[in-house]
Amino acid sequence: MKYSGWPEPGELVVGKIDEIEDFGVFVDLDEYEGKRGLCHISEVASGWIKNVRDHVNEGQTVVAKVLDVDESAQQIDLSIKDVNDHQRKEKIQEWKNEQKADNWMELAFGEDLDDETYAAIANELLAEFGSMYDGFESAAIHGNDALEDVDLSEEEIDAIVQTARNNVSVPYVQVTGYVDLSCPESDGVDVIKEALQAAEGNGEVPNEIELEVTYVGSPEYRIQVQAPDYKTAEDALEESADRAAKVVEQHGGSGQFHRERSEDDE
C-alpha cells in the first residue's frame, strides 16, 4: 500500500535511491505514491564527503528523515545521516511488516480487489490499529472481537480473521505458577479432580490463551499459561489458581497459589 498524501517533517521514510548527482541523491519513496525526495550531499553522511558514491549506491534501499516538505514546489528534503541504527532497523521492520500485510490483503480479498475497496479496508485498519500489520496480528490473536469497532462488513471481517490465523506468526509469552490443593473430605479425590477441571477453565478459556495444569507432587500442581502478552498471561494464571482454590474451599479444603515450586524437582 502506498499513501496518496505527503510525509510530515520529522517522519522516517523508506525509499530507494534512483539517481545520484554531485550535489546529492534522489530517493523514490516506497510508501508514498509518486513522491520523490532529495537528500543533499551534506545530509548523506557525517563529515566531509568527496564522492557521494562512496557512501550510497543507485538502487539501494535507505531510511531517511524528512526535513522539509514544500508541496507547492513538489519538493521533499531528506536526511540519511540523521537516522541512527536503531531507528533504521525499526523502520525497515515496520516497512517489511506492511509489505506482509499488503500480501495478506490480497490473500483475504483476491488479486482483483479494486483500489477503492482496498483503500477503504486499509484505512479502517490504520485508523483502529495504526498499521495494517497490527490489525492482522490483533485479528490472529483475538479473532472477530478484535475488529468489532472497525467499520467493515461481517464478510470482510471474517476474511481478515481467517487470513490472519492462517498466515500471521503471533508472538507469545509463557508464565508458570503453582497451586497447592488439599481436601480432607472422604470424596477429596473427586473434589481435586473437579478443582483441576475448573483450573483448566472447563473448556471456556479464550482462544488466544493456552493453559495446562499438571501434577507435580501432592499437594502441588503446576499451571502453565501461554498468551500474547504478559498481562494477559499473568491474569489467566491467577484466575486459573483462584478457580481451583474456590472449588476445594467450598468442600472444606484449602488452595494456595505461589509462583515458585515448594520444593526442588527431583
LOFILUM-164192 format. One record per residue (C-alpha): residue in three letters; x negated, y negated, z negated. Coordinates in nm, 2 decimals, always signed. Example, Ala and Ser with C-alpha at 12.3 -4.5 7.8 and 13.67 -1.06 7.14 Angstrom:
   code        u        v        w
    ALA    -1.23    +0.45    -0.78
    SER    -1.37    +0.11    -0.71
This chain:
   code        u        v        w
    MET    +0.00    +0.00    +0.00
    LYS    -0.12    -0.35    +0.09
    TYR    +0.01    -0.66    -0.08
    SER    +0.15    -0.93    +0.15
    GLY    +0.06    -1.23    -0.06
    TRP    -0.27    -1.38    -0.17
    PRO    -0.50    -1.28    -0.45
    GLU    -0.54    -1.51    -0.75
    PRO    -0.86    -1.68    -0.86
    GLY    -1.04    -1.46    -1.12
    GLU    -0.88    -1.14    -0.98
    LEU    -1.11    -0.85    -0.89
    VAL    -1.05    -0.72    -0.54
    VAL    -1.18    -0.42    -0.33
    GLY    -1.29    -0.48    +0.02
    LYS    -1.52    -0.36    +0.30
    ILE    -1.80    -0.57    +0.44
    ASP    -1.72    -0.61    +0.81
    GLU    -1.96    -0.89    +0.91
    ILE    -2.30    -1.01    +0.78
    GLU    -2.43    -1.36    +0.86
    ASP    -2.74    -1.55    +0.73
    PHE    -2.51    -1.76    +0.51
    GLY    -2.31    -1.48    +0.36
    VAL    -2.08    -1.18    +0.42
    PHE    -1.72    -1.15    +0.53
    VAL    -1.51    -0.90    +0.34
    ASP    -1.19    -0.73    +0.47
    LEU    -0.97    -0.70    +0.16
    ASP    -0.83    -0.35    +0.14
    GLU    -0.55    -0.44    -0.10
    TYR    -0.41    -0.74    +0.09
    GLU    -0.25    -0.73    +0.43
    GLY    -0.45    -0.93    +0.69
    LYS    -0.67    -1.10    +0.43
    ARG    -1.04    -1.16    +0.46
    GLY    -1.28    -1.33    +0.22
    LEU    -1.62    -1.49    +0.24
    CYS    -1.90    -1.42    -0.01
    HIS    -2.16    -1.69    +0.02
    ILE    -2.52    -1.58    +0.01
    SER    -2.56    -1.74    -0.33
    GLU    -2.28    -1.51    -0.46
    VAL    -2.41    -1.19    -0.32
    ALA    -2.67    -1.11    -0.58
    SER    -2.85    -1.29    -0.86
    GLY    -3.18    -1.47    -0.79
    TRP    -3.32    -1.59    -0.46
    ILE    -3.21    -1.40    -0.16
    LYS    -3.44    -1.39    +0.15
    ASN    -3.23    -1.15    +0.36
    VAL    -2.87    -1.07    +0.28
    ARG    -2.91    -0.72    +0.44
    ASP    -3.15    -0.62    +0.17
    HIS    -2.85    -0.63    -0.07
    VAL    -2.54    -0.52    +0.13
    ASN    -2.46    -0.33    +0.45
    GLU    -2.18    -0.35    +0.70
    GLY    -1.91    -0.10    +0.62
    GLN    -2.00    -0.10    +0.25
    THR    -1.71    -0.10    +0.00
    VAL    -1.76    -0.36    -0.26
    VAL    -1.57    -0.51    -0.56
    ALA    -1.57    -0.89    -0.57
    LYS    -1.43    -1.16    -0.79
    VAL    -1.20    -1.42    -0.63
    LEU    -1.35    -1.76    -0.69
    ASP    -1.11    -1.98    -0.50
    VAL    -0.81    -1.95    -0.26
    ASP    -0.72    -2.21    -0.01
    GLU    -0.40    -2.09    +0.17
    SER    -0.38    -2.39    +0.40
    ALA    -0.73    -2.32    +0.53
    GLN    -0.67    -1.94    +0.52
    GLN    -0.99    -1.91    +0.31
    ILE    -1.08    -1.69    +0.01
    ASP    -1.41    -1.74    -0.16
    LEU    -1.56    -1.44    -0.33
    SER    -1.84    -1.34    -0.56
    ILE    -2.00    -1.00    -0.57
    LYS    -2.27    -1.08    -0.82
    ASP    -2.01    -1.19    -1.09
    VAL    -1.88    -0.83    -1.12
    ASN    -2.06    -0.62    -1.37
    ASP    -2.10    -0.24    -1.35
    HIS    -1.81    -0.17    -1.59
    GLN    -1.57    -0.39    -1.41
    ARG    -1.68    -0.24    -1.08
    LYS    -1.62    +0.12    -1.19
    GLU    -1.28    +0.04    -1.35
    LYS    -1.16    -0.15    -1.04
    ILE    -1.28    +0.13    -0.80
    GLN    -1.10    +0.39    -1.01
    GLU    -0.78    +0.17    -1.01
    TRP    -0.81    +0.14    -0.63
    LYS    -0.86    +0.51    -0.59
    ASN    -0.56    +0.58    -0.81
    GLU    -0.34    +0.36    -0.60
    GLN    -0.46    +0.54    -0.29
    LYS    -0.34    +0.87    -0.45
    ALA    -0.01    +0.71    -0.54
    ASP    +0.03    +0.59    -0.18
    ASN    -0.01    +0.95    -0.07
    TRP    +0.24    +1.07    -0.33
    MET    +0.49    +0.82    -0.19
    GLU    +0.46    +0.99    +0.15
    LEU    +0.50    +1.34    -0.01
    ALA    +0.80    +1.22    -0.20
    PHE    +0.99    +1.04    +0.08
    GLY    +0.83    +1.17    +0.40
    GLU    +0.60    +1.03    +0.66
    ASP    +0.88    +0.85    +0.84
    LEU    +0.96    +0.63    +0.53
    ASP    +1.01    +0.28    +0.67
    ASP    +0.80    -0.01    +0.53
    GLU    +1.10    -0.19    +0.38
    THR    +1.22    +0.11    +0.18
    TYR    +0.86    +0.18    +0.08
    ALA    +0.81    -0.17    -0.04
    ALA    +1.14    -0.17    -0.24
    ILE    +1.05    +0.15    -0.42
    ALA    +0.68    +0.05    -0.48
    ASN    +0.79    -0.29    -0.62
    GLU    +1.02    -0.13    -0.87
    LEU    +0.73    +0.09    -0.99
    LEU    +0.50    -0.21    -1.00
    ALA    +0.74    -0.42    -1.20
    GLU    +0.81    -0.15    -1.46
    PHE    +0.46    +0.01    -1.49
    GLY    +0.21    -0.23    -1.35
    SER    +0.10    +0.01    -1.08
    MET    +0.25    +0.29    -0.86
    TYR    +0.00    +0.54    -1.01
    ASP    +0.11    +0.47    -1.37
    GLY    +0.47    +0.51    -1.26
    PHE    +0.40    +0.85    -1.11
    GLU    +0.19    +0.95    -1.42
    SER    +0.47    +0.85    -1.65
    ALA    +0.72    +1.04    -1.44
    ALA    +0.50    +1.35    -1.46
    ILE    +0.49    +1.33    -1.84
    HIS    +0.84    +1.21    -1.93
    GLY    +1.05    +1.32    -1.63
    ASN    +1.36    +1.13    -1.53
    ASP    +1.37    +0.95    -1.86
    ALA    +1.06    +0.75    -1.76
    LEU    +1.25    +0.59    -1.47
    GLU    +1.58    +0.52    -1.65
    ASP    +1.52    +0.15    -1.64
    VAL    +1.40    +0.14    -1.28
    ASP    +1.65    +0.03    -1.02
    LEU    +1.63    +0.33    -0.80
    SER    +1.88    +0.59    -0.69
    GLU    +1.91    +0.93    -0.86
    GLU    +1.77    +1.09    -0.54
    GLU    +1.47    +0.86    -0.53
    ILE    +1.40    +0.92    -0.90
    ASP    +1.43    +1.30    -0.85
    ALA    +1.19    +1.28    -0.56
    ILE    +0.93    +1.08    -0.76
    VAL    +0.96    +1.31    -1.06
    GLN    +0.93    +1.63    -0.85
    THR    +0.63    +1.50    -0.66
    ALA    +0.46    +1.37    -0.98
    ARG    +0.50    +1.70    -1.16
    ASN    +0.35    +1.89    -0.86
    ASN    +0.06    +1.65    -0.80
    VAL    -0.04    +1.44    -1.10
    SER    -0.30    +1.56    -1.34
    VAL    -0.18    +1.44    -1.67
    PRO    -0.43    +1.36    -1.95
    TYR    -0.36    +1.54    -2.27
    VAL    -0.49    +1.54    -2.62
    GLN    -0.47    +1.82    -2.88
    VAL    -0.43    +1.79    -3.25
    THR    -0.43    +2.06    -3.52
    GLY    -0.28    +2.08    -3.87
    TYR    -0.18    +2.34    -4.12
    VAL    +0.13    +2.41    -4.33
    ASP    +0.15    +2.64    -4.64
    LEU    +0.48    +2.82    -4.67
    SER    +0.60    +3.03    -4.95
    CYS    +0.94    +3.16    -5.07
    PRO    +0.99    +3.37    -5.39
    GLU    +1.34    +3.49    -5.29
    SER    +1.40    +3.86    -5.20
    ASP    +1.46    +3.76    -4.84
    GLY    +1.15    +3.54    -4.84
    VAL    +1.00    +3.71    -4.53
    ASP    +1.32    +3.62    -4.33
    VAL    +1.31    +3.27    -4.46
    ILE    +0.95    +3.23    -4.35
    LYS    +1.04    +3.36    -4.00
    GLU    +1.32    +3.10    -3.99
    ALA    +1.08    +2.83    -4.10
    LEU    +0.84    +2.92    -3.83
    GLN    +1.11    +2.90    -3.56
    ALA    +1.20    +2.56    -3.69
    ALA    +0.83    +2.46    -3.68
    GLU    +0.82    +2.55    -3.31
    GLY    +1.13    +2.33    -3.25
    ASN    +1.39    +2.60    -3.19
    GLY    +1.35    +2.55    -2.82
    GLU    +1.41    +2.17    -2.84
    VAL    +1.05    +2.04    -2.81
    PRO    +1.02    +1.77    -2.53
    ASN    +0.88    +1.89    -2.20
    GLU    +0.57    +1.67    -2.24
    ILE    +0.47    +1.85    -2.56
    GLU    +0.32    +2.19    -2.61
    LEU    +0.35    +2.33    -2.96
    GLU    +0.22    +2.65    -3.10
    VAL    +0.24    +2.79    -3.46
    THR    +0.01    +3.08    -3.55
    TYR    -0.06    +3.28    -3.87
    VAL    -0.39    +3.21    -4.04
    GLY    -0.37    +3.39    -4.37
    SER    -0.10    +3.39    -4.64
    PRO    +0.05    +3.14    -4.70
    GLU    -0.12    +2.93    -4.43
    TYR    -0.01    +2.87    -4.07
    ARG    -0.18    +2.67    -3.80
    ILE    +0.01    +2.42    -3.59
    GLN    -0.14    +2.31    -3.26
    VAL    +0.01    +2.03    -3.05
    GLN    -0.08    +1.92    -2.70
    ALA    +0.07    +1.59    -2.59
    PRO    +0.00    +1.29    -2.36
    ASP    -0.13    +1.06    -2.63
    TYR    -0.24    +1.08    -2.99
    LYS    +0.06    +0.91    -3.14
    THR    +0.30    +1.15    -2.97
    ALA    +0.08    +1.44    -3.08
    GLU    +0.05    +1.33    -3.44
    ASP    +0.42    +1.26    -3.47
    ALA    +0.51    +1.61    -3.33
    LEU    +0.26    +1.77    -3.56
    GLU    +0.40    +1.62    -3.87
    GLU    +0.76    +1.67    -3.76
    SER    +0.69    +2.04    -3.70
    ALA    +0.55    +2.08    -4.05
    ASP    +0.84    +1.89    -4.20
    ARG    +1.10    +2.12    -4.03
    ALA    +0.93    +2.43    -4.16
    ALA    +0.90    +2.29    -4.51
    LYS    +1.27    +2.19    -4.53
    VAL    +1.37    +2.55    -4.44
    VAL    +1.17    +2.71    -4.72
    GLU    +1.26    +2.44    -4.97
    GLN    +1.63    +2.50    -4.91
    HIS    +1.57    +2.85    -5.02
    GLY    +1.38    +2.77    -5.34
    GLY    +1.04    +2.79    -5.17
    SER    +0.77    +2.53    -5.10
    GLY    +0.60    +2.39    -4.80
    GLN    +0.29    +2.17    -4.79
    PHE    +0.12    +2.01    -4.48
    HIS    -0.25    +1.95    -4.46
    ARG    -0.49    +1.86    -4.18
    GLU    -0.78    +2.09    -4.27
    ARG    -0.79    +2.46    -4.35
    SER    -0.75    +2.55    -4.71
    GLU    -1.05    +2.79    -4.67
    ASP    -1.31    +2.86    -4.41
    ASP    -1.24    +3.10    -4.12
    GLU    -1.37    +3.45    -4.19
